[in-house]
Amino acid sequence: MLHQVRGEKYADPELFTTRLVLRPKIRIAWGVYYPFLAISGLFKLAWRIVFYGLYRFGYVGIPVLFLVKLFADHGWRIGVATIVLVALLLVACWWRWPNAFRRFIGWFYLAQWRRWWVYYRHWHPTCASLKLALTFGGDKYFPTIAKVRRDAFGDLVTVRMVNGQLPEDWSAKAVNLAQTFNAVSCQVQTARHNRIVLHFRSREPLTETVAPFAIPAVSDVEALPVAVRADGQKAVISLLTHVLIAGASGAGKGSVLWAIVSAMAAGIRDGLVKVYAFDPKGGMELDAGRDLFHRFCFGTPEEMANALEELVKEMKQRQASHRGHGRVHEASLVEPTIVVLIDEFGALTSYVTDKKLKERINSAMSLILSQGRAIGVHVVAALQDPRKEILPFRNLFSTRIALRLVEKTEVALILDDDALDRGAACHLIARSLPGKGYMVLDRDPTLVEVRFPFHTDSDIAALASAYAPERPATAFVVNR
Ligand SMILES: Nc1ncnc2c1ncn2[C@@H]1O[C@H](COP(=O)(O)OP(=O)(O)OP(=O)(O)O)[C@@H](O)[C@H]1O
């Protein structure tokens, strides 16, 4: 029976020497056996030279072959002149286009060097000690390093797993792997065909505090620039889906809320976006920007329930007037987009002890979340504690943002079941990096690592005074 074992069979160097002195097991004339051994050895050598020299290490083998031919055909003067010319050309490229040079030449060669010097040399003992190798039929098989690439933050090592392995097995060893290969962190991302990518970072991206963005002149609620991605580009979210933000205490949920508010500030000023703000923690977080809100509610649970029911009533009126007029809501001065901003969603529901009140809040929230989108009512909710009470609503939020979380089980609860396998180690985000996290966008499986800009109190005050709508918050403002 021929067994298919996925992995690199470990060839003990000692076995290699014994194989050379091996005598044939069957009786065979020496005069036949040794010439056979010599010819087959030569064939193997030639094959290895072609395979390793031109294919595996072609990036070195081919230029070397070219130089050897050049020296042989045209003499050493032409050879040396060519080397100098190429070196000057490379220096000029590096000087003129440093980023492109790094990306296409520098990182490539550095990655190849690190593949052999850093990873391959320590690979087998590391896998054996972390129990990531497979023993079968008396042989040991190791996960194969298929490819190493480099980016601005470290190495991306593509690994073909052995039979029976899952990305989770590697995620569980991420800290050990990072420590072994002298990396700051190791993220495990799933790839196709039983492969995973280990992202060994030599430095963390997004460690700098991000300043507030310039406010877009026209706010497009379908594409609000709210954060910076690891590659330096702006991350954009759409409010046409409901947005859930989760993070431990001090993770920077406030910075996400303010990034969203500031991105739609022009719409607020022009009356095309109305923000209904709920701050069940007593109004501390959102108070600085209260002038931006059409409604600002920070009272008792009963007052919150009343406010939400008022909103449901307004929603029903919209539904009635929209019946028969298509399903896409267009913001106008008469019917602006309504954004329901909730700081600490958990405080709205989980901490309410009165059963009736809890039911009122839950059913109003369910209606808003399930029917609001079609008529321009969108929810942005932050929460600290992703516990069971949140779960019934979770799937109604298509855009989910997770900042630093306390436990790794919360990652699946907020983002996606396999988010941790795809590298969203929110529980490992340092406390010193508030506003950093991961997000999944509507119908897009890609996880985006981001850092949100930080708005100081004076930034928020300036925002509120420059972009406050004509009519500041009045109606059903509670406890003002
Ligand atoms: N994006 C950010 N960049 C840099 N620092 C930030 C950022 N967001 C928040 N901070 C810092 O972290 C502190 C805590 O932030 P914030 O109050 O927003 O956290 P939180 O998640 O709302 O916490 P809690 O749930 O306890 O209110 C802030 O006072 C600020 O100093």
The ligand as an SDF file (V2000), in Angstrom:
LIG
                    3D

 31 33  0  0  0  0  0  0  0  0999 V2000
   -7.0770   55.7730   18.8010 N   0  0  0  0  0  0  0  0  0  0  0  0
   -6.3550   56.0710   19.8730 C   0  0  0  0  0  0  0  0  0  0  0  0
   -5.0430   56.3730   19.7430 N   0  0  0  0  0  0  0  0  0  0  0  0
   -4.2960   56.6410   20.8320 C   0  0  0  0  0  0  0  0  0  0  0  0
   -4.7580   56.6740   22.1010 N   0  0  0  0  0  0  0  0  0  0  0  0
   -6.0630   56.4080   22.2720 C   0  0  0  0  0  0  0  0  0  0  0  0
   -6.9160   56.0880   21.1840 C   0  0  0  0  0  0  0  0  0  0  0  0
   -8.1580   55.8540   21.6570 N   0  0  0  0  0  0  0  0  0  0  0  0
   -8.0730   56.0040   22.9870 C   0  0  0  0  0  0  0  0  0  0  0  0
   -6.8300   56.3460   23.3690 N   0  0  0  0  0  0  0  0  0  0  0  0
   -6.3590   56.5420   24.7500 C   0  0  0  0  0  0  0  0  0  0  0  0
   -6.9070   55.4900   25.5330 O   0  0  0  0  0  0  0  0  0  0  0  0
   -7.7390   56.0080   26.5640 C   0  0  0  0  0  0  0  0  0  0  0  0
   -8.9980   55.1590   26.7110 C   0  0  0  0  0  0  0  0  0  0  0  0
   -9.7720   55.3140   25.5430 O   0  0  0  0  0  0  0  0  0  0  0  0
  -11.3540   55.1650   25.5340 P   0  0  0  0  0  0  0  0  0  0  0  0
  -11.9560   55.8690   26.7230 O   0  0  0  0  0  0  0  0  0  0  0  0
  -11.8440   55.5360   24.1980 O   0  0  0  0  0  0  0  0  0  0  0  0
  -11.4970   53.6310   25.7570 O   0  0  0  0  0  0  0  0  0  0  0  0
  -12.8320   52.8260   25.8900 P   0  0  0  0  0  0  0  0  0  0  0  0
  -12.6560   51.5780   25.1250 O   0  0  0  0  0  0  0  0  0  0  0  0
  -14.0180   53.6830   25.5290 O   0  0  0  0  0  0  0  0  0  0  0  0
  -12.8430   52.4880   27.4380 O   0  0  0  0  0  0  0  0  0  0  0  0
  -14.1050   52.3880   28.4280 P   0  0  0  0  0  0  0  0  0  0  0  0
  -14.9890   51.3240   27.9120 O   0  0  0  0  0  0  0  0  0  0  0  0
  -13.4790   52.0690   29.7420 O   0  0  0  0  0  0  0  0  0  0  0  0
  -14.7570   53.7580   28.3930 O   0  0  0  0  0  0  0  0  0  0  0  0
   -8.0400   57.4560   26.1550 C   0  0  0  0  0  0  0  0  0  0  0  0
   -8.1680   58.2900   27.2420 O   0  0  0  0  0  0  0  0  0  0  0  0
   -6.8490   57.8310   25.3370 C   0  0  0  0  0  0  0  0  0  0  0  0
   -5.8350   58.3500   26.1720 O   0  0  0  0  0  0  0  0  0  0  0  0
  1  2  1  0
  2  3  1  0
  2  7  2  0
  3  4  2  0
  4  5  1  0
  5  6  2  0
  6  7  1  0
  6 10  1  0
  7  8  1  0
  8  9  2  0
  9 10  1  0
 10 11  1  0
 11 12  1  0
 11 30  1  0
 12 13  1  0
 13 14  1  0
 13 28  1  0
 14 15  1  0
 15 16  1  0
 16 17  2  0
 16 18  1  0
 16 19  1  0
 19 20  1  0
 20 21  2  0
 20 22  1  0
 20 23  1  0
 23 24  1  0
 24 25  2  0
 24 26  1  0
 24 27  1  0
 28 29  1  0
 28 30  1  0
 30 31  1  0
M  END
$$$$
